[in-house]
Amino acid sequence: MEASVVDLRRKMRAVLAAVDRGETVTITYRGKPKAKIVPVGEKPPRPRIPITEDPAFGMWKDREDTRDAQAYVREIRRPRYAR
């Protein structure tokens, strides 16, 4: 289904009925598509990548001060509890 912004404002019940039927509704503004309303169950699956390929994985691997995680946390918390 395709609906303009005005249709969305004035005929929201019909738009939601179309979504309930499983249709994807394309919202247009001045004749150009701007957004899509899809039923909740039809969310496209996100591609799963291994954690080792994430850009943040291993970004602190070369830091010497974080080798011992417990000592590092104790050190950064010490100024708060030194009073």
C-alpha positions in Angstrom: 0.0 0.0 0.0 1.1 3.5 -0.6 -0.1 6.5 1.5 0.8 10.1 1.5 1.4 12.2 4.6 -2.1 13.6 4.4 -3.5 10.0 4.1 -1.5 9.0 7.1 -2.9 11.9 9.1 -6.5 11.5 7.9 -6.8 7.8 7.4 -4.6 6.3 10.0 -7.2 3.5 10.8 -7.0 2.3 7.1 -3.2 2.4 7.2 -3.0 0.4 10.4 -5.6 -2.1 9.0 -3.2 -2.6 6.0 -0.3 -3.2 8.4 -2.5 -5.7 10.3 -3.1 -7.6 7.1 0.6 -7.9 6.7 1.1 -5.3 4.1 4.1 -2.9 4.0 2.9 0.7 3.7 5.1 3.2 1.9 4.7 6.8 3.1 5.2 9.4 0.4 5.7 13.2 0.6 5.1 15.2 -2.5 5.0 12.0 -4.5 8.4 10.7 -3.4 8.8 7.7 -1.0 10.1 8.8 2.4 9.4 6.0 4.8 8.0 2.5 5.2 5.8 1.0 7.9 6.2 -2.7 8.2 4.5 -5.2 10.4 6.5 -6.0 13.6 7.1 -9.6 12.7 8.6 -8.9 9.3 11.8 -7.2 10.6 14.7 -8.2 8.3 17.3 -10.3 10.2 20.5 -8.5 10.9 23.5 -10.3 9.5 25.5 -12.0 12.2 29.2 -11.4 12.2 31.8 -13.0 14.4 32.8 -10.8 17.4 36.4 -11.0 16.3 35.5 -9.0 13.1 34.0 -6.1 15.0 36.1 -3.0 14.8 36.1 -2.5 18.6 37.3 -6.0 19.3 40.8 -6.0 20.7 41.3 -2.2 20.6 43.0 -2.2 23.9 45.1 -5.3 23.4 48.4 -3.4 23.3 47.8 -1.4 26.5 50.0 -2.6 29.4 47.9 -1.0 32.2 44.8 -3.1 31.4 46.5 -6.5 31.5 45.2 -7.2 35.0 41.5 -6.0 34.8 40.9 -6.2 38.6 44.0 -4.1 39.4 43.0 -1.6 36.7 39.5 -1.1 38.0 40.9 -0.8 41.6 43.3 1.8 40.4 40.7 4.0 38.6 38.3 3.7 41.6 40.9 4.5 44.3 40.6 8.3 44.2 36.9 8.0 45.1 37.5 5.8 48.1 40.8 7.2 49.3 39.1 9.7 51.6 
